[in-house]
Amino acid sequence: MIECKNLTVTFPGGITALEQFSLRVPQDENTVVIGETGSGKSVMLSAIMRILPPSARVTGEILLDGRNLLSLKEREMNALRGRRLAYIPQGGGSSMNPLLTVGDQVAEPLMEKNKVRKKNALNAAREWLAELRLGDPVKIAASYPHTLSGGMRQRALIAMGAITGAPLLLADEPTKGLDGQRVDSTANLLLSLKGRTILCVSHDLGFARRIAQHICVLYASQSVEECQCEDFFQRPLHPYSQMLLASLPENGLQAELGFAPPHGDTARRGCRFYDRCPRRSARCAAPPPVAEVNGRKVRCWLYAD
């Protein structure tokens, strides 16, 4: 349904937040992009929605139903937002207007994009708030964002993004700030959205395993592994993927020390994971190729042959 080809996002000062990113998201399936903070996950979603600041330089292609979103005029792109693709931002509600009630904000996309009358849109907003178990939906709809907890505001943002019924739903950390029970209800809600294609970014590997058919792993602005969800959790190939799974509590909280290289480091000519990789060799000083292994993609010299 949507495909990114060699998508690169550069900010002033030579900061490359996303580099040569390619990903095909199958229709009616869920793809989750995982990786640590700063890997480029949120930038990727913002590039697709074309909501990056004007100072950002975006190259490559973003194909939605065969149309390159980067070549559309703003008027054409705005016609797609809410109708063909919708966005759930992260931030615990910092994306909400403090001067409007929660109900008005959840209902607004229906009125603006689907031309639904306000009374009907508010009723639909209350239904979504009830589905997300935010408490009394009438009371919550009449409340202002500052009266809700961060987790409650995050769930209200989910309702705002999903309410129009857009077939492609982009979700940026939809479970951020939620406890285990609320994460489960959010996963169940997303899984219940029939006829939707979901592209989600998340730090939560348990949540990713619940909702995803496909997994893409980002590290230091590059995709390092792409595969079916169960393949990733049963046998990760890239050393970084292996480290992510080893760091889970059930696996003993094992992780290699260190940090991803800074975005402005122009000396990064080899593998981005070199300094942290327990399996590095001399040839890892050169940029690794993207190899195909049994239908999977992995950026690593270990699989080049």
Beta strands, then each sheet from edge to edge (+ up, - down):
strand 1: 2-11
strand 2: 15-25
strand 3: 30-34
strand 4: 57-64
strand 5: 67-68
strand 6: 85-88
strand 7: 168-172
strand 8: 197-202
strand 9: 214-219
strand 10: 222-228
strand 11: 290-293
strand 12: 296-299
sheet 1: 2+ 1- 4+ 5-
sheet 2: 6+ 7+ 8+ 3+ 9+ 10- 12+ 11-
end
